């Protein structure tokens, strides 16, 4: 059989609002960004998989007969192959090359971009006929069951399903997604992304602790997930919880779900400029109730609001990463300079910034 090859690119994502709601069966509102990962895959006659990356000097070589237990960066691509094999896919020998410009550890889902690009490329190369929702399920299982990252699925949905000039309303209970208009140019706004360069620490257990705490609280409240606690029933639910930490965690999730739906309503009504206060309220909830921010991101939010941003919040899993802000296009430089000035005053390393353009999900290149 002659060698075949294909290349697919999947984007990173910014979550406009809806943080730590996905694994609680709630709502999130991500958009794809222009940065992404390209996976180039070629069949070979060897009974092994060889993975290289433009961002790394080392390579990963694994026999097709033993895809279990790969650790480090190679766990992500090999995990996709393992998940497909678990579904009964017969894999040929493969050469895989990855090239990503999504900053790692910045809360922009570099890992989801990688595995979704690879899954889409393999679906094409091997004529698997998998739908986009099936690819979401496969890549979500890869991160959860192979890599061991307890993500909720929103990142994979964004990387595979987003459309240009839209955000994606993800209902993580129904595992459904709906496109919501988000045309920044029509609204006369820019979405500024500030990378604090304070790298998040999912691996040290903070993310898993939050998830476990939410599951415990749901059990105490007698619901299958915190999605079932309504805004109207929040006070009564909080009164039934035994400690203040549990109450604050639940309050964040319930109010964050409400903020997502309020944001969607405003966007559908063409009132994009009015969502700013919801973004800022989301940040305060993450800072005070969910306790997942960091001094660098809090400082960036304060600086951005201080120079007239309509709203600002941390985006991503937390404990560092990026901040987003709605600003007028002619205010991008001023907003960026304000953050850099505040960082100098606090003794932080310089931040970096770019404007995000709502982009398309995985596609061939």
Residue pairs with C-beta under 8 A, 6 or more apart in sequence:
1 43
1 92
3 42
3 43
3 44
4 42
4 43
4 125
5 40
5 41
5 42
5 43
5 125
6 40
6 41
6 121
6 124
6 125
6 364
7 38
7 39
7 40
7 41
7 121
7 364
7 365
8 38
8 39
8 117
8 118
8 120
8 121
8 124
8 362
8 363
8 364
8 365
9 36
9 37
9 38
9 39
9 117
9 362
9 363
9 364
9 365
10 36
10 37
10 39
10 112
10 113
10 114
10 116
10 117
10 120
10 159
10 160
10 361
10 362
11 32
11 33
11 34
11 35
11 36
11 102
11 113
11 158
11 159
11 162
11 359
11 360
11 361
11 362
12 32
12 33
12 35
12 36
12 37
12 102
12 108
12 109
12 110
12 112
12 113
12 159
13 30
13 31
13 32
13 33
13 108
13 109
13 112
13 113
13 155
13 158
13 159
13 162
14 30
14 31
14 33
14 108
14 191
14 193
14 315
14 322
14 324
14 356
15 28
15 29
15 30
15 154
15 158
15 315
15 316
16 29
16 30
16 31
16 167
16 182
16 263
16 279
16 315
16 324
17 28
17 29
17 256
17 259
17 260
17 263
17 275
17 278
17 279
17 282
17 313
18 26
18 27
18 28
18 29
18 30
18 154
18 170
18 256
18 257
18 259
18 260
18 282
19 28
19 256
19 282
19 286
19 290
19 292
19 314
19 315
19 316
19 317
19 318
20 210
20 211
20 214
20 252
20 253
20 256
20 286
20 290
20 292
20 317
20 318
21 27
21 28
21 152
21 172
21 227
21 253
21 256
21 257
21 260
22 28
22 151
22 152
22 153
22 154
22 170
22 172
23 150
23 151
23 152
23 153
23 172
23 211
23 214
24 152
24 172
24 214
24 218
24 225
24 226
24 227
24 253
25 172
25 173
25 224
25 225
25 226
25 227
25 228
26 172
26 173
26 225
26 226
26 227
26 253
26 256
26 257
26 260
27 169
27 170
27 171
27 172
27 257
27 260
27 261
28 154
28 170
28 172
28 260
29 167
29 168
29 169
29 170
29 180
29 260
29 263
29 264
30 154
30 155
30 157
30 158
30 162
30 167
30 168
30 170
31 158
31 162
31 166
31 167
31 168
31 182
31 356
31 358
31 359
32 158
32 159
32 162
32 358
32 359
32 360
32 361
33 102
33 108
33 193
33 356
33 357
33 358
33 359
34 356
34 357
34 359
35 100
35 101
35 102
35 103
35 108
35 113
36 100
36 101
36 102
36 113
36 117
36 359
37 98
37 99
37 100
37 101
37 102
37 110
37 113
37 114
37 117
38 98
38 99
38 100
38 117
38 365
39 77
39 96
39 97
39 98
39 114
39 117
39 118
39 120
39 121
40 96
40 97
40 98
40 99
40 121
41 94
41 95
41 96
41 97
41 118
41 121
41 122
41 125
42 94
42 95
43 92
43 93
43 94
43 125
44 50
44 92
44 93
44 94
44 95
45 93
46 93
47 63
47 64
47 65
47 93
48 61
48 62
48 63
48 64
48 93
49 60
49 61
49 62
49 63
49 64
49 67
49 77
49 78
49 81
49 91
49 93
49 94
49 95
49 96
50 59
50 60
50 61
50 94
50 95
50 96
51 59
51 60
51 61
51 62
51 74
51 77
51 78
51 96
51 97
51 98
52 59
52 60
52 95
52 96
52 97
52 98
53 59
53 73
53 97
53 98
53 99
53 100
54 97
54 98
54 99
54 100
55 98
55 99
55 100
56 73
60 70
60 72
60 73
60 74
60 77
60 78
62 70
62 74
62 78
64 91
64 93
67 78
67 81
67 82
67 85
68 82
70 78
70 79
75 146
75 147
76 111
76 114
76 115
76 142
76 143
76 147
77 96
77 98
77 114
77 115
77 118
78 146
79 115
79 142
79 143
79 146
79 147
80 115
80 118
80 119
80 122
80 138
80 139
80 142
81 91
81 94
81 122
82 142
82 146
83 138
83 139
83 141
83 142
83 145
83 146
84 91
84 119
84 122
84 128
84 138
85 91
87 138
89 126
89 128
91 126
92 126
96 118
98 114
98 117
98 118
100 110
100 113
100 114
102 108
102 109
102 110
102 113
103 110
103 195
104 110
105 199
105 200
105 320
105 321
106 195
106 197
106 199
106 200
106 316
106 321
106 322
107 200
107 314
107 315
107 316
107 317
107 318
107 320
107 321
107 322
108 193
108 315
108 316
108 321
108 322
109 155
109 158
109 159
109 316
111 143
111 147
111 149
111 155
112 139
112 143
112 151
112 155
112 156
112 158
112 159
113 159
115 139
115 142
115 143
115 156
116 135
116 139
116 156
116 159
116 160
116 361
116 362
117 159
117 362
119 130
119 135
119 138
119 139
119 142
120 135
120 160
120 362
122 128
123 129
123 130
123 135
124 364
130 138
132 160
132 161
132 361
133 175
135 156
135 160
135 362
136 153
136 156
136 157
136 160
136 161
136 175
137 175
139 156
139 159
139 160
140 151
140 153
140 156
143 149
143 151
143 155
143 156
144 150
144 151
149 202
149 207
150 207
150 208
150 211
152 172
153 170
153 172
153 175
154 170
154 172
157 168
157 170
157 177
158 168
158 170
158 361
159 361
159 362
160 361
160 362
161 168
161 177
161 361
162 168
162 358
162 359
162 360
162 361
163 179
163 358
163 360
163 361
164 358
164 359
164 360
165 181
165 182
165 183
165 184
165 358
166 179
166 180
166 181
166 182
166 358
167 179
167 180
167 182
167 267
167 358
168 177
168 178
168 179
168 180
169 177
169 178
169 179
169 180
169 260
169 264
170 176
170 177
171 177
171 178
172 227
173 225
173 227
180 264
180 267
180 268
181 267
181 268
181 270
182 267
182 272
182 358
183 272
184 190
184 191
184 272
184 357
184 358
186 272
187 272
187 273
188 273
188 328
188 329
189 272
189 273
189 310
189 326
189 327
189 328
189 329
190 326
190 327
190 328
190 329
190 331
190 332
190 355
191 324
191 325
191 326
191 355
191 356
191 357
191 358
192 304
192 309
192 324
192 325
192 326
192 327
192 332
192 335
192 336
192 353
192 354
192 355
192 356
193 315
193 322
193 323
193 324
193 353
193 354
193 355
193 356
194 300
194 304
194 322
194 323
194 324
194 325
194 336
194 339
194 351
194 352
194 353
195 321
195 322
195 351
195 352
195 353
196 294
196 296
196 297
196 300
196 320
196 321
196 322
196 323
196 348
196 351
197 296
197 349
197 350
197 351
197 352
198 294
198 295
198 296
198 297
198 319
198 320
198 321
198 348
199 320
199 321
200 316
200 317
200 318
200 319
200 320
200 321
201 319
201 320
202 208
202 317
202 319
206 292
206 318
206 319
207 317
207 318
210 249
210 290
210 292
213 245
213 246
213 249
214 226
214 249
214 250
214 253
216 246
217 226
217 241
217 246
217 249
217 250
218 224
218 225
218 226
218 228
220 240
220 241
220 242
220 246
221 228
221 229
221 237
221 240
221 241
221 250
223 229
226 250
226 253
226 254
227 257
229 237
229 250
229 253
229 254
230 254
231 254
231 255
231 258
234 250
234 251
234 254
234 255
237 250
237 254
238 247
238 250
238 251
241 247
241 250
248 288
248 289
248 290
248 291
249 289
249 290
251 285
251 289
252 285
252 286
252 289
252 290
255 281
255 285
255 289
256 282
256 285
259 278
259 281
259 282
259 285
262 278
263 275
263 278
263 279
266 272
266 274
266 275
266 278
267 275
273 310
273 326
275 310
275 311
275 326
276 309
276 310
276 311
276 326
277 311
278 311
279 310
279 311
279 312
279 313
279 324
279 325
279 326
280 301
280 305
280 311
280 312
280 313
282 313
283 293
283 301
283 312
283 313
283 314
286 292
286 293
286 313
286 314
286 318
287 293
287 298
287 314
290 318
292 314
292 317
292 318
292 319
293 314
293 318
293 319
294 318
294 319
294 320
295 346
295 348
296 320
296 343
296 348
296 351
297 314
297 320
297 321
297 322
297 323
299 339
299 342
299 343
299 346
299 348
300 312
300 323
300 339
300 342
300 343
300 351
301 312
301 313
301 314
301 323
301 325
302 342
303 335
303 338
303 339
303 341
303 342
304 312
304 323
304 325
304 327
304 335
304 338
304 339
305 311
305 312
305 325
306 338
307 331
307 334
307 335
307 338
308 327
308 331
308 335
309 325
309 326
309 327
309 331
309 335
310 325
310 326
310 327
311 325
311 326
312 323
312 324
312 325
312 326
313 323
313 324
314 321
314 322
314 323
315 321
315 322
315 323
315 324
316 322
324 356
325 335
327 335
332 353
332 355
335 353
336 351
336 353
339 351
339 353
340 350
340 351
343 349
343 350
343 351
344 350
